């Protein structure tokens, strides 16, 4: 029998560390945070439209780009709202199943309510 040859473990590259850190950072943040940052950046960059008064094509291009950004931001915000509502309803359903969805809990609750009613 020959001993198994183990490959030495290679160290991670800088980009692997960067991508892993970005994944950890992005996992805790919602899209709306990045949208708010992007809106501020677009507003600051949009102030350059003042210098395009004499150039109708440049003015139209910047205006179209700003409208496209606006509609993309609105679409992403709506998608996030739907996702938040979906998570909320799933959590509420799970909570219901763990309490009122159990027959033993419901029986105990009914018996306690009926004994209190009889006492009053």
Biopython code that builds the backbone (N, CA, C, O; Angstrom):
import numpy as np
from Bio.PDB.StructureBuilder import StructureBuilder

atoms = [
    (1, "UNK", "N", (0.832, -1.170, 0.000)),
    (1, "UNK", "CA", (0.000, 0.000, 0.000)),
    (1, "UNK", "C", (0.883, 1.242, 0.000)),
    (1, "UNK", "O", (1.903, 1.311, 0.686)),
    (2, "UNK", "N", (0.469, 2.184, -0.766)),
    (2, "UNK", "CA", (1.240, 3.422, -0.832)),
    (2, "UNK", "C", (0.531, 4.503, -0.014)),
    (2, "UNK", "O", (-0.699, 4.571, -0.016)),
    (3, "UNK", "N", (1.269, 5.318, 0.663)),
    (3, "UNK", "CA", (0.624, 6.379, 1.449)),
    (3, "UNK", "C", (-0.028, 7.404, 0.520)),
    (3, "UNK", "O", (0.467, 7.686, -0.571)),
    (4, "UNK", "N", (-1.126, 7.937, 0.974)),
    (4, "UNK", "CA", (-1.818, 8.945, 0.168)),
    (4, "UNK", "C", (-0.992, 10.216, 0.114)),
    (4, "UNK", "O", (-0.440, 10.671, 1.116)),
    (5, "UNK", "N", (-0.925, 10.770, -1.070)),
    (5, "UNK", "CA", (-0.197, 12.021, -1.232)),
    (5, "UNK", "C", (-1.149, 13.178, -0.978)),
    (5, "UNK", "O", (-2.182, 13.306, -1.635)),
    (6, "UNK", "N", (-0.795, 13.998, -0.038)),
    (6, "UNK", "CA", (-1.625, 15.161, 0.252)),
    (6, "UNK", "C", (-1.076, 16.361, -0.481)),
    (6, "UNK", "O", (0.123, 16.640, -0.465)),
    (7, "UNK", "N", (-1.986, 17.059, -1.123)),
    (7, "UNK", "CA", (-1.579, 18.289, -1.789)),
    (7, "UNK", "C", (-1.472, 19.387, -0.748)),
    (7, "UNK", "O", (-2.345, 19.520, 0.110)),
    (8, "UNK", "N", (-0.432, 20.155, -0.816)),
    (8, "UNK", "CA", (-0.334, 21.250, 0.159)),
    (8, "UNK", "C", (-1.449, 22.276, -0.078)),
    (8, "UNK", "O", (-1.808, 22.581, -1.216)),
    (9, "UNK", "N", (-1.969, 22.784, 1.002)),
    (9, "UNK", "CA", (-3.054, 23.759, 0.895)),
    (9, "UNK", "C", (-2.461, 25.106, 0.487)),
    (9, "UNK", "O", (-1.542, 25.627, 1.119)),
    (10, "UNK", "N", (-3.020, 25.647, -0.593)),
    (10, "UNK", "CA", (-2.506, 26.922, -1.085)),
    (10, "UNK", "C", (-3.179, 28.062, -0.336)),
    (10, "UNK", "O", (-4.328, 27.952, 0.093)),
    (11, "UNK", "N", (-2.465, 29.124, -0.190)),
    (11, "UNK", "CA", (-3.043, 30.289, 0.485)),
    (11, "UNK", "C", (-3.955, 31.036, -0.480)),
    (11, "UNK", "O", (-3.794, 30.966, -1.699)),
    (12, "UNK", "N", (-4.904, 31.742, 0.086)),
    (12, "UNK", "CA", (-5.880, 32.455, -0.734)),
    (12, "UNK", "C", (-5.255, 33.727, -1.275)),
    (12, "UNK", "O", (-4.398, 34.350, -0.649)),
    (13, "UNK", "N", (-5.718, 34.086, -2.461)),
    (13, "UNK", "CA", (-5.212, 35.304, -3.079)),
    (13, "UNK", "C", (-5.936, 36.519, -2.495)),
    (13, "UNK", "O", (-6.923, 36.382, -1.771)),
    (14, "UNK", "N", (-5.443, 37.671, -2.813)),
    (14, "UNK", "CA", (-6.046, 38.906, -2.326)),
    (14, "UNK", "C", (-7.481, 39.035, -2.819)),
    (14, "UNK", "O", (-8.363, 39.449, -2.066)),
    (15, "UNK", "N", (-7.720, 38.679, -4.092)),
    (15, "UNK", "CA", (-9.068, 38.827, -4.649)),
    (15, "UNK", "C", (-10.056, 37.862, -4.003)),
    (15, "UNK", "O", (-11.235, 38.186, -3.859)),
    (16, "UNK", "N", (-9.587, 36.683, -3.615)),
    (16, "UNK", "CA", (-10.477, 35.765, -2.903)),
    (16, "UNK", "C", (-10.894, 36.351, -1.561)),
    (16, "UNK", "O", (-12.051, 36.226, -1.160)),
    (17, "UNK", "N", (-9.966, 36.984, -0.872)),
    (17, "UNK", "CA", (-10.313, 37.649, 0.389)),
    (17, "UNK", "C", (-11.256, 38.814, 0.149)),
    (17, "UNK", "O", (-12.195, 39.016, 0.919)),
    (18, "UNK", "N", (-11.020, 39.589, -0.913)),
    (18, "UNK", "CA", (-11.880, 40.732, -1.222)),
    (18, "UNK", "C", (-13.296, 40.262, -1.544)),
    (18, "UNK", "O", (-14.263, 40.837, -1.044)),
    (19, "UNK", "N", (-13.432, 39.228, -2.369)),
    (19, "UNK", "CA", (-14.763, 38.737, -2.740)),
    (19, "UNK", "C", (-15.491, 38.149, -1.541)),
    (19, "UNK", "O", (-16.703, 38.327, -1.414)),
    (20, "UNK", "N", (-14.785, 37.457, -0.665)),
    (20, "UNK", "CA", (-15.414, 36.898, 0.531)),
    (20, "UNK", "C", (-15.889, 38.030, 1.451)),
    (20, "UNK", "O", (-16.991, 37.968, 1.997)),
    (21, "UNK", "N", (-15.054, 39.064, 1.622)),
    (21, "UNK", "CA", (-15.450, 40.201, 2.455)),
    (21, "UNK", "C", (-16.638, 40.935, 1.847)),
    (21, "UNK", "O", (-17.548, 41.352, 2.564)),
    (22, "UNK", "N", (-16.630, 41.094, 0.523)),
    (22, "UNK", "CA", (-17.757, 41.749, -0.145)),
    (22, "UNK", "C", (-19.038, 40.936, 0.044)),
    (22, "UNK", "O", (-20.107, 41.509, 0.257)),
    (23, "UNK", "N", (-18.940, 39.623, -0.031)),
    (23, "UNK", "CA", (-20.114, 38.776, 0.181)),
    (23, "UNK", "C", (-20.662, 38.908, 1.595)),
    (23, "UNK", "O", (-21.877, 38.964, 1.785)),
    (24, "UNK", "N", (-19.774, 38.959, 2.598)),
    (24, "UNK", "CA", (-20.223, 39.143, 3.977)),
    (24, "UNK", "C", (-20.849, 40.521, 4.165)),
    (24, "UNK", "O", (-21.859, 40.660, 4.855)),
    (25, "UNK", "N", (-20.252, 41.535, 3.552)),
    (25, "UNK", "CA", (-20.782, 42.891, 3.660)),
    (25, "UNK", "C", (-22.144, 42.993, 2.988)),
    (25, "UNK", "O", (-23.075, 43.576, 3.542)),
    (26, "UNK", "N", (-22.254, 42.424, 1.799)),
    (26, "UNK", "CA", (-23.486, 42.531, 1.019)),
    (26, "UNK", "C", (-24.613, 41.688, 1.609)),
    (26, "UNK", "O", (-25.785, 42.017, 1.427)),
    (27, "UNK", "N", (-24.281, 40.614, 2.307)),
    (27, "UNK", "CA", (-25.320, 39.742, 2.865)),
    (27, "UNK", "C", (-26.133, 40.456, 3.934)),
    (27, "UNK", "O", (-27.319, 40.173, 4.101)),
    (28, "UNK", "N", (-25.517, 41.369, 4.650)),
    (28, "UNK", "CA", (-26.234, 42.054, 5.714)),
    (28, "UNK", "C", (-26.922, 43.329, 5.280)),
    (28, "UNK", "O", (-27.627, 43.951, 6.075)),
    (29, "UNK", "N", (-26.737, 43.724, 4.053)),
    (29, "UNK", "CA", (-27.309, 44.991, 3.580)),
    (29, "UNK", "C", (-28.445, 44.720, 2.595)),
    (29, "UNK", "O", (-28.442, 43.719, 1.879)),
    (30, "UNK", "N", (-29.395, 45.614, 2.578)),
    (30, "UNK", "CA", (-30.484, 45.494, 1.612)),
    (30, "UNK", "C", (-30.165, 46.330, 0.383)),
    (30, "UNK", "O", (-29.251, 47.155, 0.390)),
    (31, "UNK", "N", (-30.927, 46.101, -0.656)),
    (31, "UNK", "CA", (-30.732, 46.838, -1.901)),
    (31, "UNK", "C", (-31.042, 48.315, -1.701)),
    (31, "UNK", "O", (-30.438, 49.172, -2.346)),
    (32, "UNK", "N", (-31.974, 48.610, -0.816)),
    (32, "UNK", "CA", (-32.378, 50.007, -0.636)),
    (32, "UNK", "C", (-31.234, 50.877, -0.113)),
    (32, "UNK", "O", (-31.173, 52.066, -0.425)),
    (33, "UNK", "N", (-30.334, 50.304, 0.673)),
    (33, "UNK", "CA", (-29.175, 51.072, 1.134)),
    (33, "UNK", "C", (-28.322, 51.498, -0.055)),
    (33, "UNK", "O", (-27.910, 52.654, -0.149)),
    (34, "UNK", "N", (-28.061, 50.560, -0.962)),
    (34, "UNK", "CA", (-27.262, 50.891, -2.136)),
    (34, "UNK", "C", (-28.008, 51.838, -3.070)),
    (34, "UNK", "O", (-27.390, 52.677, -3.725)),
    (35, "UNK", "N", (-29.331, 51.711, -3.134)),
    (35, "UNK", "CA", (-30.114, 52.637, -3.948)),
    (35, "UNK", "C", (-30.036, 54.060, -3.404)),
    (35, "UNK", "O", (-29.922, 55.012, -4.177)),
    (36, "UNK", "N", (-30.094, 54.213, -2.100)),
    (36, "UNK", "CA", (-29.990, 55.546, -1.514)),
    (36, "UNK", "C", (-28.631, 56.178, -1.797)),
    (36, "UNK", "O", (-28.540, 57.369, -2.091)),
    (37, "UNK", "N", (-27.582, 55.374, -1.705)),
    (37, "UNK", "CA", (-26.243, 55.880, -2.019)),
    (37, "UNK", "C", (-26.160, 56.251, -3.496)),
    (37, "UNK", "O", (-25.603, 57.290, -3.849)),
    (38, "UNK", "N", (-26.714, 55.399, -4.359)),
    (38, "UNK", "CA", (-26.675, 55.670, -5.799)),
    (38, "UNK", "C", (-27.485, 56.915, -6.148)),
    (38, "UNK", "O", (-27.086, 57.679, -7.026)),
    (39, "UNK", "N", (-28.601, 57.129, -5.483)),
    (39, "UNK", "CA", (-29.414, 58.319, -5.753)),
    (39, "UNK", "C", (-28.634, 59.585, -5.426)),
    (39, "UNK", "O", (-28.674, 60.556, -6.182)),
    (40, "UNK", "N", (-27.929, 59.577, -4.305)),
    (40, "UNK", "CA", (-27.126, 60.750, -3.939)),
    (40, "UNK", "C", (-26.029, 60.986, -4.974)),
    (40, "UNK", "O", (-25.782, 62.126, -5.367)),
    (41, "UNK", "N", (-25.375, 59.919, -5.414)),
    (41, "UNK", "CA", (-24.309, 60.054, -6.414)),
    (41, "UNK", "C", (-24.874, 60.586, -7.726)),
    (41, "UNK", "O", (-24.278, 61.475, -8.335)),
    (42, "UNK", "N", (-26.009, 60.061, -8.168)),
    (42, "UNK", "CA", (-26.608, 60.521, -9.427)),
    (42, "UNK", "C", (-27.042, 61.978, -9.312)),
    (42, "UNK", "O", (-26.885, 62.748, -10.259)),
    (43, "UNK", "N", (-27.582, 62.357, -8.171)),
    (43, "UNK", "CA", (-27.955, 63.766, -7.995)),
    (43, "UNK", "C", (-26.732, 64.678, -8.062)),
    (43, "UNK", "O", (-26.783, 65.744, -8.676)),
    (44, "UNK", "N", (-25.650, 64.266, -7.439)),
    (44, "UNK", "CA", (-24.437, 65.081, -7.494)),
    (44, "UNK", "C", (-23.873, 65.147, -8.911)),
    (44, "UNK", "O", (-23.433, 66.205, -9.360)),
    (45, "UNK", "N", (-23.888, 64.012, -9.613)),
    (45, "UNK", "CA", (-23.404, 64.014, -10.995)),
    (45, "UNK", "C", (-24.373, 64.727, -11.931)),
    (45, "UNK", "O", (-23.964, 65.256, -12.965)),
    (46, "UNK", "N", (-25.650, 64.744, -11.573)),
    (46, "UNK", "CA", (-26.654, 65.405, -12.404)),
    (46, "UNK", "C", (-26.555, 66.907, -12.404)),
    (46, "UNK", "O", (-27.145, 67.568, -13.259)),
    (47, "UNK", "N", (-25.822, 67.458, -11.464)),
    (47, "UNK", "CA", (-25.656, 68.911, -11.456)),
    (47, "UNK", "C", (-24.853, 69.387, -12.665)),
    (47, "UNK", "O", (-24.870, 70.575, -12.988)),
    (48, "UNK", "N", (-24.164, 68.488, -13.324)),
    (48, "UNK", "CA", (-23.390, 68.851, -14.513)),
    (48, "UNK", "C", (-24.281, 69.152, -15.715)),
    (48, "UNK", "O", (-23.793, 69.612, -16.747)),
    (49, "UNK", "N", (-25.571, 68.898, -15.590)),
    (49, "UNK", "CA", (-26.496, 69.162, -16.691)),
    (49, "UNK", "C", (-26.590, 70.667, -16.965)),
    (49, "UNK", "O", (-26.980, 71.072, -18.060)),
    (50, "UNK", "N", (-26.240, 71.483, -15.995)),
    (50, "UNK", "CA", (-26.278, 72.941, -16.165)),
    (50, "UNK", "C", (-25.295, 73.374, -17.248)),
    (50, "UNK", "O", (-25.554, 74.331, -17.978)),
    (51, "UNK", "N", (-24.179, 72.676, -17.353)),
    (51, "UNK", "CA", (-23.159, 73.042, -18.333)),
    (51, "UNK", "C", (-23.522, 72.599, -19.755)),
    (51, "UNK", "O", (-22.813, 72.929, -20.706)),
    (52, "UNK", "N", (-24.614, 71.860, -19.900)),
    (52, "UNK", "CA", (-25.011, 71.352, -21.222)),
    (52, "UNK", "C", (-26.163, 72.148, -21.816)),
    (52, "UNK", "O", (-26.883, 71.625, -22.667)),
    (53, "UNK", "N", (-26.361, 73.378, -21.402)),
    (53, "UNK", "CA", (-27.470, 74.187, -21.930)),
    (53, "UNK", "C", (-27.342, 74.425, -23.422)),
    (53, "UNK", "O", (-28.346, 74.472, -24.132)),
    (54, "UNK", "N", (-26.132, 74.575, -23.896)),
    (54, "UNK", "CA", (-25.930, 74.894, -25.309)),
    (54, "UNK", "C", (-25.796, 73.653, -26.182)),
    (54, "UNK", "O", (-25.706, 73.772, -27.404)),
    (55, "UNK", "N", (-25.782, 72.482, -25.592)),
    (55, "UNK", "CA", (-25.636, 71.237, -26.330)),
    (55, "UNK", "C", (-26.897, 70.391, -26.142)),
    (55, "UNK", "O", (-27.016, 69.671, -25.151)),
    (56, "UNK", "N", (-27.844, 70.475, -27.093)),
    (56, "UNK", "CA", (-29.113, 69.755, -26.901)),
    (56, "UNK", "C", (-28.946, 68.239, -26.860)),
    (56, "UNK", "O", (-29.660, 67.565, -26.117)),
    (57, "UNK", "N", (-28.022, 67.691, -27.638)),
    (57, "UNK", "CA", (-27.830, 66.233, -27.639)),
    (57, "UNK", "C", (-27.253, 65.757, -26.303)),
    (57, "UNK", "O", (-27.702, 64.748, -25.759)),
    (58, "UNK", "N", (-26.293, 66.454, -25.790)),
    (58, "UNK", "CA", (-25.732, 66.103, -24.482)),
    (58, "UNK", "C", (-26.759, 66.244, -23.376)),
    (58, "UNK", "O", (-26.841, 65.407, -22.477)),
    (59, "UNK", "N", (-27.551, 67.322, -23.451)),
    (59, "UNK", "CA", (-28.607, 67.531, -22.469)),
    (59, "UNK", "C", (-29.618, 66.392, -22.517)),
    (59, "UNK", "O", (-30.021, 65.870, -21.477)),
    (60, "UNK", "N", (-30.028, 66.007, -23.729)),
    (60, "UNK", "CA", (-30.988, 64.916, -23.882)),
    (60, "UNK", "C", (-30.399, 63.594, -23.390)),
    (60, "UNK", "O", (-31.097, 62.805, -22.754)),
    (61, "UNK", "N", (-29.130, 63.352, -23.678)),
    (61, "UNK", "CA", (-28.485, 62.110, -23.238)),
    (61, "UNK", "C", (-28.446, 62.022, -21.710)),
    (61, "UNK", "O", (-28.777, 60.982, -21.141)),
    (62, "UNK", "N", (-28.048, 63.098, -21.053)),
    (62, "UNK", "CA", (-27.989, 63.097, -19.589)),
    (62, "UNK", "C", (-29.385, 62.939, -19.008)),
    (62, "UNK", "O", (-29.577, 62.219, -18.027)),
    (63, "UNK", "N", (-30.357, 63.611, -19.610)),
    (63, "UNK", "CA", (-31.728, 63.511, -19.124)),
    (63, "UNK", "C", (-32.276, 62.092, -19.289)),
    (63, "UNK", "O", (-32.935, 61.569, -18.390)),
    (64, "UNK", "N", (-32.001, 61.473, -20.438)),
    (64, "UNK", "CA", (-32.442, 60.090, -20.662)),
    (64, "UNK", "C", (-31.779, 59.144, -19.675)),
    (64, "UNK", "O", (-32.435, 58.258, -19.128)),
    (65, "UNK", "N", (-30.482, 59.324, -19.441)),
    (65, "UNK", "CA", (-29.777, 58.467, -18.481)),
    (65, "UNK", "C", (-30.345, 58.622, -17.068)),
    (65, "UNK", "O", (-30.453, 57.649, -16.321)),
    (66, "UNK", "N", (-30.700, 59.845, -16.717)),
    (66, "UNK", "CA", (-31.284, 60.055, -15.394)),
    (66, "UNK", "C", (-32.667, 59.411, -15.283)),
    (66, "UNK", "O", (-33.006, 58.852, -14.239)),
    (67, "UNK", "N", (-33.466, 59.484, -16.347)),
    (67, "UNK", "CA", (-34.764, 58.816, -16.331)),
    (67, "UNK", "C", (-34.615, 57.302, -16.284)),
    (67, "UNK", "O", (-35.367, 56.629, -15.580)),
    (68, "UNK", "N", (-33.652, 56.758, -17.025)),
    (68, "UNK", "CA", (-33.408, 55.311, -16.984)),
    (68, "UNK", "C", (-33.007, 54.904, -15.573)),
    (68, "UNK", "O", (-33.507, 53.907, -15.054)),
    (69, "UNK", "N", (-32.113, 55.660, -14.946)),
    (69, "UNK", "CA", (-31.725, 55.366, -13.574)),
    (69, "UNK", "C", (-32.928, 55.424, -12.645)),
    (69, "UNK", "O", (-33.086, 54.568, -11.774)),
    (70, "UNK", "N", (-33.780, 56.433, -12.829)),
    (70, "UNK", "CA", (-34.969, 56.572, -11.995)),
    (70, "UNK", "C", (-35.864, 55.344, -12.106)),
    (70, "UNK", "O", (-36.325, 54.818, -11.093)),
    (71, "UNK", "N", (-36.113, 54.884, -13.333)),
    (71, "UNK", "CA", (-36.987, 53.727, -13.505)),
    (71, "UNK", "C", (-36.346, 52.440, -12.988)),
    (71, "UNK", "O", (-37.044, 51.582, -12.447)),
    (72, "UNK", "N", (-35.044, 52.294, -13.144)),
    (72, "UNK", "CA", (-34.358, 51.117, -12.588)),
    (72, "UNK", "C", (-34.426, 51.147, -11.065)),
    (72, "UNK", "O", (-34.668, 50.118, -10.434)),
    (73, "UNK", "N", (-34.214, 52.313, -10.477)),
    (73, "UNK", "CA", (-34.286, 52.438, -9.020)),
    (73, "UNK", "C", (-35.699, 52.135, -8.526)),
    (73, "UNK", "O", (-35.866, 51.465, -7.507)),
    (74, "UNK", "N", (-36.709, 52.618, -9.234)),
    (74, "UNK", "CA", (-38.091, 52.327, -8.842)),
    (74, "UNK", "C", (-38.390, 50.838, -8.950)),
    (74, "UNK", "O", (-39.037, 50.268, -8.071)),
    (75, "UNK", "N", (-37.924, 50.209, -10.020)),
    (75, "UNK", "CA", (-38.144, 48.769, -10.196)),
    (75, "UNK", "C", (-37.484, 47.983, -9.063)),
    (75, "UNK", "O", (-38.106, 47.088, -8.490)),
    (76, "UNK", "N", (-36.234, 48.307, -8.735)),
    (76, "UNK", "CA", (-35.538, 47.600, -7.665)),
    (76, "UNK", "C", (-36.203, 47.839, -6.310)),
    (76, "UNK", "O", (-36.255, 46.936, -5.475)),
    (77, "UNK", "N", (-36.705, 49.043, -6.094)),
    (77, "UNK", "CA", (-37.400, 49.330, -4.838)),
    (77, "UNK", "C", (-38.687, 48.513, -4.732)),
    (77, "UNK", "O", (-39.007, 47.992, -3.664)),
    (78, "UNK", "N", (-39.421, 48.401, -5.832)),
    (78, "UNK", "CA", (-40.657, 47.608, -5.816)),
    (78, "UNK", "C", (-40.348, 46.139, -5.595)),
    (78, "UNK", "O", (-41.060, 45.459, -4.855)),
    (79, "UNK", "N", (-39.286, 45.637, -6.234)),
    (79, "UNK", "CA", (-38.891, 44.241, -6.036)),
    (79, "UNK", "C", (-38.526, 44.007, -4.575)),
    (79, "UNK", "O", (-38.874, 42.972, -4.007)),
    (80, "UNK", "N", (-37.831, 44.954, -3.968)),
    (80, "UNK", "CA", (-37.463, 44.778, -2.561)),
    (80, "UNK", "C", (-38.676, 44.849, -1.652)),
    (80, "UNK", "O", (-38.746, 44.118, -0.664)),
    (81, "UNK", "N", (-39.628, 45.710, -1.962)),
    (81, "UNK", "CA", (-40.857, 45.773, -1.167)),
    (81, "UNK", "C", (-41.586, 44.440, -1.223)),
    (81, "UNK", "O", (-42.054, 43.938, -0.201)),
    (82, "UNK", "N", (-41.680, 43.873, -2.407)),
    (82, "UNK", "CA", (-42.346, 42.571, -2.559)),
    (82, "UNK", "C", (-41.590, 41.499, -1.774)),
    (82, "UNK", "O", (-42.211, 40.655, -1.130)),
    (83, "UNK", "N", (-40.267, 41.523, -1.822)),
    (83, "UNK", "CA", (-39.464, 40.548, -1.097)),
    (83, "UNK", "C", (-39.637, 40.697, 0.413)),
    (83, "UNK", "O", (-39.744, 39.699, 1.125)),
    (84, "UNK", "N", (-39.664, 41.924, 0.903)),
    (84, "UNK", "CA", (-39.854, 42.155, 2.338)),
    (84, "UNK", "C", (-41.235, 41.674, 2.768)),
    (84, "UNK", "O", (-41.372, 41.053, 3.823)),
    (85, "UNK", "N", (-42.248, 41.950, 1.974)),
    (85, "UNK", "CA", (-43.606, 41.486, 2.309)),
    (85, "UNK", "C", (-43.692, 39.966, 2.284)),
    (85, "UNK", "O", (-44.351, 39.365, 3.133)),
    (86, "UNK", "N", (-43.030, 39.344, 1.315)),
    (86, "UNK", "CA", (-43.034, 37.877, 1.234)),
    (86, "UNK", "C", (-42.381, 37.278, 2.469)),
    (86, "UNK", "O", (-42.897, 36.316, 3.039)),
    (87, "UNK", "N", (-41.251, 37.836, 2.887)),
    (87, "UNK", "CA", (-40.577, 37.350, 4.092)),
    (87, "UNK", "C", (-41.443, 37.577, 5.330)),
    (87, "UNK", "O", (-41.479, 36.738, 6.229)),
    (88, "UNK", "N", (-42.131, 38.700, 5.374)),
    (88, "UNK", "CA", (-42.998, 38.999, 6.512)),
    (88, "UNK", "C", (-44.131, 37.980, 6.617)),
    (88, "UNK", "O", (-44.401, 37.458, 7.698)),
    (89, "UNK", "N", (-44.789, 37.700, 5.498)),
    (89, "UNK", "CA", (-45.898, 36.750, 5.529)),
    (89, "UNK", "C", (-45.418, 35.333, 5.832)),
    (89, "UNK", "O", (-46.113, 34.580, 6.515)),
    (90, "UNK", "N", (-44.244, 34.964, 5.335)),
    (90, "UNK", "CA", (-43.693, 33.637, 5.637)),
    (90, "UNK", "C", (-43.370, 33.523, 7.126)),
    (90, "UNK", "O", (-43.636, 32.491, 7.743)),
    (91, "UNK", "N", (-42.804, 34.568, 7.695)),
    (91, "UNK", "CA", (-42.486, 34.557, 9.132)),
    (91, "UNK", "C", (-43.760, 34.525, 9.970)),
    (91, "UNK", "O", (-43.822, 33.823, 10.979)),
    (92, "UNK", "N", (-44.766, 35.272, 9.560)),
    (92, "UNK", "CA", (-46.033, 35.277, 10.295)),
    (92, "UNK", "C", (-46.706, 33.902, 10.236)),
    (92, "UNK", "O", (-47.260, 33.430, 11.229)),
    (93, "UNK", "N", (-46.652, 33.274, 9.073)),
    (93, "UNK", "CA", (-47.227, 31.934, 8.925)),
    (93, "UNK", "C", (-46.468, 30.923, 9.786)),
    (93, "UNK", "O", (-47.080, 30.055, 10.407)),
    (94, "UNK", "N", (-45.131, 31.032, 9.825)),
    (94, "UNK", "CA", (-44.323, 30.126, 10.639)),
    (94, "UNK", "C", (-44.634, 30.322, 12.118)),
    (94, "UNK", "O", (-44.729, 29.356, 12.874)),
    (95, "UNK", "N", (-44.790, 31.573, 12.521)),
    (95, "UNK", "CA", (-45.120, 31.863, 13.911)),
    (95, "UNK", "C", (-46.494, 31.316, 14.270)),
    (95, "UNK", "O", (-46.680, 30.783, 15.364)),
    (96, "UNK", "N", (-47.452, 31.440, 13.370)),
    (96, "UNK", "CA", (-48.789, 30.902, 13.603)),
    (96, "UNK", "C", (-48.730, 29.391, 13.759)),
    (96, "UNK", "O", (-49.368, 28.827, 14.648)),
    (97, "UNK", "N", (-47.967, 28.740, 12.897)),
    (97, "UNK", "CA", (-47.865, 27.279, 12.949)),
    (97, "UNK", "C", (-47.231, 26.796, 14.253)),
    (97, "UNK", "O", (-47.589, 25.733, 14.760)),
    (98, "UNK", "N", (-46.294, 27.571, 14.795)),
    (98, "UNK", "CA", (-45.635, 27.135, 16.030)),
    (98, "UNK", "C", (-46.488, 27.384, 17.260)),
    (98, "UNK", "O", (-46.219, 26.804, 18.312)),
    (99, "UNK", "N", (-47.514, 28.233, 17.163)),
    (99, "UNK", "CA", (-48.356, 28.488, 18.337)),
    (99, "UNK", "C", (-49.771, 27.992, 18.099)),
    (99, "UNK", "O", (-50.133, 26.915, 18.572)),
    (100, "UNK", "N", (-50.565, 28.748, 17.384)),
    (100, "UNK", "CA", (-51.974, 28.395, 17.211)),
    (100, "UNK", "C", (-52.186, 27.229, 16.255)),
    (100, "UNK", "O", (-53.283, 26.673, 16.201)),
    (101, "UNK", "N", (-51.189, 26.860, 15.521)),
    (101, "UNK", "CA", (-51.323, 25.737, 14.591)),
    (101, "UNK", "C", (-51.245, 24.388, 15.278)),
    (101, "UNK", "O", (-51.625, 23.380, 14.683)),
    (102, "UNK", "N", (-50.762, 24.338, 16.520)),
    (102, "UNK", "CA", (-50.651, 23.073, 17.248)),
    (102, "UNK", "C", (-51.960, 22.777, 17.974)),
    (102, "UNK", "O", (-52.499, 23.628, 18.682)),
    (103, "UNK", "N", (-52.451, 21.575, 17.788)),
    (103, "UNK", "CA", (-53.737, 21.192, 18.384)),
    (103, "UNK", "C", (-53.677, 21.174, 19.900)),
    (103, "UNK", "O", (-54.638, 21.568, 20.560)),
    (104, "UNK", "N", (-52.565, 20.723, 20.463)),
    (104, "UNK", "CA", (-52.449, 20.656, 21.916)),
    (104, "UNK", "C", (-52.536, 22.055, 22.538)),
    (104, "UNK", "O", (-53.197, 22.242, 23.559)),
    (105, "UNK", "N", (-51.878, 23.019, 21.929)),
    (105, "UNK", "CA", (-51.921, 24.396, 22.421)),
    (105, "UNK", "C", (-53.336, 24.953, 22.337)),
    (105, "UNK", "O", (-53.796, 25.617, 23.265)),
    (106, "UNK", "N", (-54.029, 24.687, 21.233)),
    (106, "UNK", "CA", (-55.392, 25.201, 21.049)),
    (106, "UNK", "C", (-56.336, 24.571, 22.073)),
    (106, "UNK", "O", (-57.195, 25.257, 22.628)),
    (107, "UNK", "N", (-56.181, 23.263, 22.327)),
    (107, "UNK", "CA", (-57.027, 22.614, 23.330)),
    (107, "UNK", "C", (-56.803, 23.213, 24.716)),
    (107, "UNK", "O", (-57.759, 23.485, 25.442)),
    (108, "UNK", "N", (-55.544, 23.417, 25.078)),
    (108, "UNK", "CA", (-55.225, 24.005, 26.377)),
    (108, "UNK", "C", (-55.778, 25.427, 26.483)),
    (108, "UNK", "O", (-56.297, 25.816, 27.530)),
    (109, "UNK", "N", (-55.670, 26.200, 25.403)),
    (109, "UNK", "CA", (-56.197, 27.563, 25.401)),
    (109, "UNK", "C", (-57.708, 27.564, 25.564)),
    (109, "UNK", "O", (-58.246, 28.376, 26.317)),
    (110, "UNK", "N", (-58.402, 26.665, 24.871)),
    (110, "UNK", "CA", (-59.866, 26.579, 24.998)),
    (110, "UNK", "C", (-60.278, 26.199, 26.415)),
    (110, "UNK", "O", (-61.234, 26.744, 26.967)),
    (111, "UNK", "N", (-59.548, 25.264, 26.988)),
    (111, "UNK", "CA", (-59.917, 24.835, 28.348)),
    (111, "UNK", "C", (-59.704, 25.970, 29.344)),
    (111, "UNK", "O", (-60.531, 26.156, 30.237)),
    (112, "UNK", "N", (-58.637, 26.722, 29.221)),
    (112, "UNK", "CA", (-58.400, 27.839, 30.136)),
    (112, "UNK", "C", (-59.435, 28.943, 29.957)),
    (112, "UNK", "O", (-59.889, 29.536, 30.936)),
    (113, "UNK", "N", (-59.808, 29.220, 28.710)),
    (113, "UNK", "CA", (-60.824, 30.250, 28.458)),
    (113, "UNK", "C", (-62.163, 29.804, 29.028)),
    (113, "UNK", "O", (-62.870, 30.612, 29.629)),
    (114, "UNK", "N", (-62.527, 28.540, 28.854)),
    (114, "UNK", "CA", (-63.813, 28.063, 29.366)),
    (114, "UNK", "C", (-63.824, 28.057, 30.885)),
    (114, "UNK", "O", (-64.858, 28.356, 31.483)),
    (115, "UNK", "N", (-62.696, 27.722, 31.540)),
    (115, "UNK", "CA", (-62.679, 27.763, 33.014)),
    (115, "UNK", "C", (-62.770, 29.195, 33.517)),
    (115, "UNK", "O", (-63.409, 29.435, 34.541)),
    (116, "UNK", "N", (-62.169, 30.133, 32.851)),
    (116, "UNK", "CA", (-62.265, 31.537, 33.290)),
    (116, "UNK", "C", (-63.679, 32.063, 33.075)),
    (116, "UNK", "O", (-64.197, 32.838, 33.880)),
    (117, "UNK", "N", (-64.300, 31.628, 31.968)),
    (117, "UNK", "CA", (-65.673, 32.048, 31.717)),
    (117, "UNK", "C", (-66.618, 31.521, 32.791)),
    (117, "UNK", "O", (-67.540, 32.206, 33.234)),
    (118, "UNK", "N", (-66.356, 30.285, 33.189)),
    (118, "UNK", "CA", (-67.214, 29.666, 34.216)),
    (118, "UNK", "C", (-67.003, 30.343, 35.565)),
    (118, "UNK", "O", (-67.928, 30.402, 36.376)),
    (119, "UNK", "N", (-65.805, 30.850, 35.816)),
    (119, "UNK", "CA", (-65.516, 31.498, 37.096)),
    (119, "UNK", "C", (-66.175, 32.864, 37.206)),
    (119, "UNK", "O", (-66.459, 33.322, 38.313)),
    (120, "UNK", "N", (-66.422, 33.522, 36.083)),
    (120, "UNK", "CA", (-67.007, 34.866, 36.145)),
    (120, "UNK", "C", (-68.495, 34.869, 36.121)),
    (120, "UNK", "O", (-69.111, 35.934, 36.167)),
]
sb = StructureBuilder()
sb.init_structure("model")
sb.init_model(0)
sb.init_chain("A")
sb.init_seg("    ")
for serial, (resi, resn, name, xyz) in enumerate(atoms, 1):
    if name == "N":
        sb.init_residue(resn, " ", resi, " ")
    sb.init_atom(name, np.array(xyz, "f"), 0.0, 1.0, " ", f" {name:<3s}", serial, name[0])
structure = sb.get_structure()
